[in-house]
């Protein structure tokens, strides 16, 4: 069992810039913000910087990479180290999903070396883009500031929360253990810890007449939002019950869902994006996520004959999107293999392949070869207005179709527009009607539709549909 102890002496002697009479720096933080003083305190001491547009975005959630960055910045201050010190860690790759020279690499790898973070899947993945819950953020903060707490079981965070409550570290509006931690709550939590260690009643001065409003394990457990409590003059502080270690209770055996590797993604190269050191791709998920949503894509470079992690591309709210592969060396050759990674950290066994000569050309080659290419589908227009068009697909006989790829012309090139899976037609069907909505009235559209087989072979021919977004605005349908 751990016992509570003070932070390192260097923490205590650190000279903080006071926040009294300080001007509020951020355009979206005013005196009505519950934690405005804490936010300003961290800014004054170069622990947080905000965004380039002058905002702090106090209600935004915070992710694991951002949380570790803030703790690391504070540690530099306390230990008297230059910010350049962390650059020694930029070239590290301390987790599978933490490539070298990302903005967060140096903070995460420094935190791993110091033992603040361990990672998932036996330390394989860090999951930097995952949002941080209150108890996760509290644990990272305690580990980063070298604060000990009582370990409990089976509720691992009970002793952690009780220790934080005894010292009055917990923000007023925390009323769930697992809700995502917000940026303003993070600022208040860290400020409270720093003020506590400064001594001389600094924490009481920071909290003012609310110093006796104390969030406890029990208030969180039953969902009480203490920010709505009214302070009372001369009120006695809330007495936190002594920490009692819960007996170990074996959890009931529950059905465990089967989680498997996801299928390979579909990669589209944007030919008009090629520059000397970068190019763009759009990635669509495969049709199996292995039981958990796709979280990111690993980009490996196989030019040396082995898989070397080049970059991790993180999905935004699990949506397919366009990404830039940069930091290339002009004239250098790369063999990029792009694989899917789901929320459980399982990676697709295969991926789409790109042969690249930076600044010159890209060849797209998928991993599934040796099968007959599918034929084009039958296609007809069944309805058309200024805002949508409905197309009827008739599946070709040859090719064992898995989906149809729909692209749209953008200048001289076609870019990804939509993937139509057979499941979009209904259970057991291979064809039917699909409506494309959100069209711009009066605009001319040039669509290319290609069949893609279950072995990822694209058809030798495509259908080119040209139409104007208006009632009966059909133009031409041809093969390419």
Secondary structure by P-SEA (a helix, b strand, c coil): cbbbbbcccccccbbbbbcccccccccccccccccaaaaaaaaaaccccccccccccccccccaaaaaaaaaaaaaaaaccccccccccccccccccccccccaaaaaaaaaaacccccccccccccccccccaaaaaaaaaaaabbbbbbbccccaaaaaaaaaaacccccccccccccccaaaaaaaaaaaaaaaaccaaaaaaacccccccccaaaaaacccccccccccccccccccccccccccccccccccccccccbbbbbbcccccccccbbbbbbbccccccccccbbbbbbcccccccccbbbbbcccbbbbbbbcccccccccbbbbbbbccccccccbbbbbbbccccbbbbbcccccbbbbcccbbbbccccccbbbbbbbbbccccccbbbbbbbcccccccccccccccccccccbbbbbbccccccbbbbbbbbbbccccccccbbbbbbbccccccccccccc
